[in-house]
Amino acid sequence: MDVLRILEVLFWSAFGVTFYVYFGYPLLLAAWARLAPKPVQRSAVTPGVSIIIAARNEADDLQARIENLLACDYPADRLQIIVVSDGSTDATPDILAFYREQVDAVLLPSGGKARALNAGVERAIHEVLVFTDVRQQFAHDAIRALVAPLADPRVGGVCGELLLDCEAGEGTSTIGEGVGAYWRYEKWLRRQESLVGSTLGSTGAIHALRRELWQPLPAETILDDVLAPMQVVLSGSRVVFEGTARAYDRAAPQAAMEFQRKTRTLAGNFQLLRLQPRLLLPFVNPVWLQFVSHKLGRLLVPYALLVVLLTSGILATHRSIYAMAFAVQVAFYGLALYGAVLDRRERESVEPSAERSATHA
């Protein structure tokens, strides 16, 4: 096999991986969910619920979050709110002291979110654990909707729906439109994966697990909202998506923050393989095909795109299809770079204005 042939094989293999992850797999899921869905039994029962929040220096949002949870439509005698302060140095402990009659406060030295969540579960008294963060707000009926699928004995966890301001065209995020579109795509995948078996993780903003299926998280865990649900799946239970259980949040205000979030997610997925290597075994992982297609595929795509770029650049002088592929990629990456430059300029123009306003205040 000559060099050009090898380069062509590399190009089409890398292109195939990328196409399958973002187009082929969703098409497969859509057909699978339509032909062989697995319905979930729901009930209006109200099991005991322990809501667990890990907080570190969240005083600005904490009071509003507690009031939001207290106002939810759920029997007060079946609801426990636990806030774990992970070494907070702001007014977080003072706010928790003010709500000592309604909130169980756990004050810890700084040790990371995973340790805080473990401590929160130890304090929990009810059979259902609901995890969320300080920044979000729940819909009035979110808790009722979230626990309804747990009436099905096959269901061990439930992921609610996180709605971002940018999905409705609100907010001031410079990258809101792109984030909103990508998040809608991700939620669509979760719905389809839920229909055929289980979602691959949850959103940390709103998800529930049966207490009996909880396994303590290693202290170094990055993606607690993926590891904890996947451990439930490995135990043989389903984790399903419930779109009527809604939490609300705002998108990252700048591209740099969104980039940091995506980097953290990629690092967390690599760590997931180390913490739970059983996920790679098809006879152990009930959602092996989905895991390989969705999670592992996403880890391979950056490398596949690099191969596509390099091989198409080398082959561009040999066939027009490779020249066209190379030109499209250069244009795409050029536009992305231009957008990043505009975002940086916007941030640099906003920051001096904010500093001048603070000076004159």
KOLMARSE-298463 format. One record per residue (C-alpha): residue number from 1; x, y, z. Coordinates in steps of 0.1 Angstrom, whole numbers. Example, Ala and Ser with C-alpha at 12.3 -4.5 7.8 and 13.67 -1.06 7.14 Angstrom:
<nodes>
{1, {123, -45, 78}}
{2, {137, -11, 71}}
</nodes>
This chain:
<nodes>
{1, {0, 0, 0}}
{2, {15, 33, -11}}
{3, {16, 65, 10}}
{4, {-13, 82, -7}}
{5, {-35, 51, -1}}
{6, {-26, 51, 36}}
{7, {-34, 88, 39}}
{8, {-68, 82, 22}}
{9, {-76, 54, 46}}
{10, {-67, 76, 75}}
{11, {-88, 105, 62}}
{12, {-120, 84, 56}}
{13, {-115, 65, 89}}
{14, {-112, 97, 109}}
{15, {-141, 113, 89}}
{16, {-162, 82, 96}}
{17, {-156, 84, 133}}
{18, {-166, 121, 134}}
{19, {-197, 115, 112}}
{20, {-209, 85, 133}}
{21, {-205, 103, 166}}
{22, {-225, 134, 156}}
{23, {-248, 121, 129}}
{24, {-248, 83, 126}}
{25, {-253, 76, 163}}
{26, {-282, 101, 167}}
{27, {-299, 85, 137}}
{28, {-294, 51, 152}}
{29, {-308, 62, 185}}
{30, {-339, 78, 168}}
{31, {-347, 46, 150}}
{32, {-341, 25, 181}}
{33, {-363, 46, 203}}
{34, {-391, 45, 178}}
{35, {-389, 8, 171}}
{36, {-382, -6, 206}}
{37, {-389, 20, 233}}
{38, {-388, 10, 270}}
{39, {-417, 28, 287}}
{40, {-414, 40, 323}}
{41, {-441, 36, 350}}
{42, {-449, 69, 368}}
{43, {-469, 76, 399}}
{44, {-479, 107, 419}}
{45, {-466, 92, 452}}
{46, {-444, 114, 473}}
{47, {-415, 94, 488}}
{48, {-392, 110, 513}}
{49, {-367, 132, 496}}
{50, {-333, 146, 508}}
{51, {-320, 174, 487}}
{52, {-283, 178, 488}}
{53, {-263, 209, 478}}
{54, {-225, 213, 480}}
{55, {-217, 249, 484}}
{56, {-184, 268, 485}}
{57, {-186, 306, 489}}
{58, {-221, 308, 474}}
{59, {-235, 335, 497}}
{60, {-247, 356, 468}}
{61, {-272, 330, 456}}
{62, {-277, 307, 486}}
{63, {-306, 325, 503}}
{64, {-326, 327, 470}}
{65, {-319, 290, 464}}
{66, {-331, 279, 498}}
{67, {-363, 300, 495}}
{68, {-369, 285, 460}}
{69, {-367, 249, 475}}
{70, {-389, 258, 504}}
{71, {-415, 271, 480}}
{72, {-416, 239, 459}}
{73, {-448, 220, 458}}
{74, {-438, 190, 480}}
{75, {-449, 179, 514}}
{76, {-427, 196, 540}}
{77, {-427, 165, 562}}
{78, {-413, 145, 533}}
{79, {-386, 169, 524}}
{80, {-351, 174, 539}}
{81, {-328, 202, 526}}
{82, {-291, 196, 532}}
{83, {-264, 222, 524}}
{84, {-228, 212, 528}}
{85, {-204, 241, 531}}
{86, {-171, 230, 516}}
{87, {-148, 253, 535}}
{88, {-167, 285, 527}}
{89, {-150, 317, 538}}
{90, {-178, 341, 529}}
{91, {-213, 345, 546}}
{92, {-224, 310, 536}}
{93, {-223, 297, 573}}
{94, {-242, 328, 585}}
{95, {-270, 322, 560}}
{96, {-272, 285, 570}}
{97, {-274, 295, 606}}
{98, {-304, 318, 598}}
{99, {-322, 288, 582}}
{100, {-312, 263, 608}}
{101, {-349, 254, 614}}
{102, {-355, 245, 577}}
{103, {-320, 234, 565}}
{104, {-296, 208, 578}}
{105, {-262, 224, 575}}
{106, {-229, 205, 573}}
{107, {-198, 226, 578}}
{108, {-166, 210, 564}}
{109, {-131, 222, 558}}
{110, {-123, 225, 521}}
{111, {-121, 191, 505}}
{112, {-138, 192, 472}}
{113, {-173, 187, 459}}
{114, {-172, 149, 459}}
{115, {-164, 148, 497}}
{116, {-191, 173, 503}}
{117, {-217, 152, 485}}
{118, {-206, 121, 504}}
{119, {-211, 140, 537}}
{120, {-245, 152, 525}}
{121, {-256, 117, 518}}
{122, {-245, 106, 552}}
{123, {-268, 132, 567}}
{124, {-297, 122, 545}}
{125, {-327, 106, 562}}
{126, {-349, 98, 533}}
{127, {-350, 71, 506}}
{128, {-346, 94, 476}}
{129, {-315, 117, 471}}
{130, {-319, 148, 450}}
{131, {-288, 166, 439}}
{132, {-286, 202, 427}}
{133, {-264, 233, 429}}
{134, {-269, 267, 444}}
{135, {-270, 287, 412}}
{136, {-301, 271, 397}}
{137, {-338, 275, 405}}
{138, {-364, 247, 404}}
{139, {-398, 249, 388}}
{140, {-426, 248, 414}}
{141, {-434, 211, 407}}
{142, {-399, 200, 398}}
{143, {-395, 177, 428}}
{144, {-428, 159, 422}}
{145, {-420, 154, 386}}
{146, {-385, 142, 393}}
{147, {-395, 114, 417}}
{148, {-425, 102, 397}}
{149, {-405, 77, 375}}
{150, {-391, 61, 407}}
{151, {-424, 44, 410}}
{152, {-410, 20, 384}}
{153, {-389, -5, 403}}
{154, {-365, -8, 373}}
{155, {-356, 29, 376}}
{156, {-328, 38, 400}}
{157, {-321, 74, 390}}
{158, {-338, 103, 372}}
{159, {-323, 132, 353}}
{160, {-344, 163, 351}}
{161, {-342, 190, 324}}
{162, {-320, 220, 328}}
{163, {-332, 250, 308}}
{164, {-307, 277, 300}}
{165, {-316, 313, 295}}
{166, {-300, 313, 260}}
{167, {-324, 285, 249}}
{168, {-352, 311, 249}}
{169, {-330, 339, 235}}
{170, {-326, 355, 269}}
{171, {-295, 365, 288}}
{172, {-264, 384, 277}}
{173, {-240, 356, 269}}
{174, {-217, 363, 240}}
{175, {-219, 326, 230}}
{176, {-255, 320, 241}}
{177, {-269, 310, 207}}
{178, {-242, 283, 201}}
{179, {-245, 270, 237}}
{180, {-283, 269, 235}}
{181, {-282, 249, 202}}
{182, {-256, 224, 216}}
{183, {-275, 220, 249}}
{184, {-308, 212, 230}}
{185, {-289, 186, 210}}
{186, {-275, 171, 242}}
{187, {-309, 169, 258}}
{188, {-324, 153, 227}}
{189, {-297, 126, 229}}
{190, {-306, 120, 266}}
{191, {-342, 116, 258}}
{192, {-335, 90, 232}}
{193, {-310, 72, 254}}
{194, {-335, 72, 282}}
{195, {-362, 57, 258}}
{196, {-339, 27, 249}}
{197, {-324, 21, 283}}
{198, {-305, 47, 303}}
{199, {-290, 82, 300}}
{200, {-253, 84, 302}}
{201, {-250, 106, 333}}
{202, {-272, 134, 345}}
{203, {-271, 171, 349}}
{204, {-258, 182, 383}}
{205, {-285, 209, 384}}
{206, {-313, 184, 390}}
{207, {-311, 146, 394}}
{208, {-323, 120, 418}}
{209, {-310, 86, 429}}
{210, {-324, 59, 451}}
{211, {-305, 60, 484}}
{212, {-299, 23, 484}}
{213, {-280, 25, 451}}
{214, {-257, 54, 461}}
{215, {-220, 45, 462}}
{216, {-196, 70, 478}}
{217, {-176, 91, 453}}
{218, {-138, 91, 453}}
{219, {-125, 124, 466}}
{220, {-109, 133, 432}}
{221, {-141, 128, 412}}
{222, {-145, 156, 386}}
{223, {-179, 146, 371}}
{224, {-200, 135, 401}}
{225, {-232, 138, 380}}
{226, {-218, 112, 355}}
{227, {-200, 88, 379}}
{228, {-229, 85, 404}}
{229, {-256, 77, 378}}
{230, {-233, 53, 358}}
{231, {-227, 34, 390}}
{232, {-264, 30, 393}}
{233, {-266, 17, 357}}
{234, {-238, -8, 364}}
{235, {-258, -21, 393}}
{236, {-286, -31, 368}}
{237, {-310, -2, 372}}
{238, {-321, 24, 347}}
{239, {-314, 61, 348}}
{240, {-341, 79, 328}}
{241, {-347, 115, 316}}
{242, {-377, 133, 329}}
{243, {-384, 164, 308}}
{244, {-412, 177, 331}}
{245, {-388, 181, 361}}
{246, {-373, 215, 353}}
{247, {-345, 236, 367}}
{248, {-334, 270, 353}}
{249, {-299, 284, 349}}
{250, {-279, 310, 330}}
{251, {-253, 302, 303}}
{252, {-217, 310, 307}}
{253, {-212, 348, 300}}
{254, {-180, 344, 280}}
{255, {-165, 319, 256}}
{256, {-135, 314, 279}}
{257, {-158, 301, 307}}
{258, {-176, 278, 283}}
{259, {-142, 265, 271}}
{260, {-131, 258, 307}}
{261, {-164, 239, 313}}
{262, {-158, 218, 282}}
{263, {-122, 211, 292}}
{264, {-133, 200, 326}}
{265, {-159, 177, 310}}
{266, {-134, 161, 287}}
{267, {-109, 156, 317}}
{268, {-138, 141, 337}}
{269, {-146, 116, 310}}
{270, {-110, 104, 308}}
{271, {-111, 101, 346}}
{272, {-143, 82, 344}}
{273, {-126, 54, 325}}
{274, {-100, 51, 353}}
{275, {-125, 51, 381}}
{276, {-149, 27, 364}}
{277, {-131, 6, 338}}
{278, {-161, -18, 339}}
{279, {-178, 7, 316}}
{280, {-156, -6, 288}}
{281, {-169, -42, 291}}
{282, {-199, -49, 269}}
{283, {-210, -79, 291}}
{284, {-210, -58, 322}}
{285, {-222, -24, 310}}
{286, {-259, -25, 299}}
{287, {-255, 7, 279}}
{288, {-221, -2, 264}}
{289, {-230, 7, 228}}
{290, {-244, 41, 240}}
{291, {-213, 47, 262}}
{292, {-188, 39, 234}}
{293, {-208, 60, 208}}
{294, {-215, 90, 230}}
{295, {-188, 92, 256}}
{296, {-158, 75, 241}}
{297, {-166, 88, 206}}
{298, {-165, 124, 219}}
{299, {-130, 117, 233}}
{300, {-118, 105, 199}}
{301, {-134, 132, 178}}
{302, {-107, 160, 185}}
{303, {-80, 136, 173}}
{304, {-101, 124, 144}}
{305, {-106, 161, 133}}
{306, {-68, 167, 134}}
{307, {-62, 136, 112}}
{308, {-89, 148, 88}}
{309, {-73, 183, 86}}
{310, {-37, 170, 81}}
{311, {-45, 143, 56}}
{312, {-69, 165, 35}}
{313, {-42, 191, 34}}
{314, {-16, 167, 21}}
{315, {-41, 151, -4}}
{316, {-55, 184, -16}}
{317, {-33, 185, -47}}
{318, {-43, 150, -57}}
{319, {-81, 150, -57}}
{320, {-106, 178, -56}}
{321, {-127, 162, -29}}
{322, {-97, 165, -5}}
{323, {-90, 201, -16}}
{324, {-127, 210, -9}}
{325, {-126, 192, 26}}
{326, {-94, 211, 35}}
{327, {-108, 245, 24}}
{328, {-140, 239, 44}}
{329, {-120, 231, 75}}
{330, {-97, 261, 72}}
{331, {-128, 284, 67}}
{332, {-145, 268, 97}}
{333, {-115, 271, 120}}
{334, {-108, 306, 107}}
{335, {-143, 317, 116}}
{336, {-140, 301, 151}}
{337, {-108, 320, 157}}
{338, {-123, 352, 145}}
{339, {-152, 347, 169}}
{340, {-128, 341, 198}}
{341, {-110, 373, 190}}
{342, {-142, 392, 189}}
{343, {-152, 377, 223}}
{344, {-119, 387, 238}}
{345, {-122, 422, 225}}
{346, {-157, 425, 239}}
{347, {-146, 413, 273}}
{348, {-116, 437, 273}}
{349, {-140, 466, 265}}
{350, {-165, 457, 292}}
{351, {-139, 452, 320}}
{352, {-124, 488, 318}}
{353, {-160, 502, 318}}
{354, {-169, 481, 349}}
{355, {-137, 494, 366}}
{356, {-145, 530, 358}}
{357, {-181, 525, 371}}
{358, {-167, 510, 403}}
{359, {-142, 539, 407}}
{360, {-169, 566, 403}}
{361, {-194, 548, 426}}
</nodes>
